Amino acid sequence: MTGDDMIRVLRRISHEILETHRGADELVLVGIHTRGAVLAKLLGETIGEFENIAVPVGSIDIGLYRDDRDLRGDIEPRETHIPIDITGRHVLIVDDVLYTGRTVRASLDALTDIGRAVTTELAVLVDRGHRELPIRADYVGKNIPTSREETVRVRLMDTDGDMGVFIERVKAA
C-alpha cells in the first residue's frame, strides 16, 4: 500500500464513519500510541474537512493494561490525552494493524478507566487476521492475509518520514 493508497483509504473510512454516525457531532477519535494516534489525527482532520467542524482527537497509552507487560521488559510510558470527556459520546479507537486483538482489548480497559462511552468502535488501517480474542474492526482500510511468520509494517510521515504498508518475513533465529 503506497502513501497515496493510504490517503484514499483514510478518506473512504472517514465517509463510512460519517454514514454510520450521520455526522460527527458526538464523535471522539482515540488513537493507540504510536501510529494509531497519528492515524486518528489524520482521520479527524479528514472528517473535519468533510463536516466543517473540529473533531476531538486524543491518544491513549495502553502499556499498563497489556497482558504481556511482564514479557516485554521496559515499556516506555506515553501520555494519554483525551481532549474531552468521553462519557455519553461515540468513541472510535484507531490503530494501524489489527492482529491478535490484545492491543485493542488493552485499549478498551484503559478507556473504561477514563469514562463510559455510548458506543465504542474500532478503525484500523490493516487487518491481518490471526485473532486470539473475539475482536473485529468496524472500519478496515485493507485486509491483508499474512502468515504468522510475516509482520506488517506501517510507515507514516509523522513518525517514519514516509508513508506505506510493508509485509516482511520474520527471519528465523
C-alpha positions, 0 to 999 in steps of 0.5 A: 500500500503506497502513501497515496493508497493510504490517503484514499483509504483514510478518506473512504473510512472517514465517509463510512464513519460519517454514514454510520454516525450521520455526522460527527457531532458526538464523535471522539477519535482515540488513537493507540500510541504510536501510529494509531494516534497519528492515524486518528489525527489524520482521520479527524482532520479528514472528517473535519474537512468533510463536516466543517467542524473540529473533531476531538482527537486524543491518544491513549497509552495502553502499556499498563493494561497489556497482558504481556507487560511482564514479557516485554521488559521496559515499556516506555510510558506515553501520555494519554490525552483525551481532549474531552470527556468521553462519557455519553459520546461515540468513541472510535479507537484507531490503530494501524494493524489489527492482529491478535486483538490484545492491543485493542482489548488493552485499549478498551480497559484503559478507556473504561478507566477514563469514562463510559462511552455510548458506543465504542468502535474500532478503525484500523488501517490493516487487518491481518487476521490471526485473532486470539480474542473475539475482536473485529474492526468496524472500519478496515482500510485493507485486509491483508492475509499474512502468515504468522511468520510475516509482520506488517509494517506501517510507515507514516510521515509523522513518525517514519518520514514516509508513508506505506504498508510493508509485509516482511518475513520474520527471519528465523533465529 
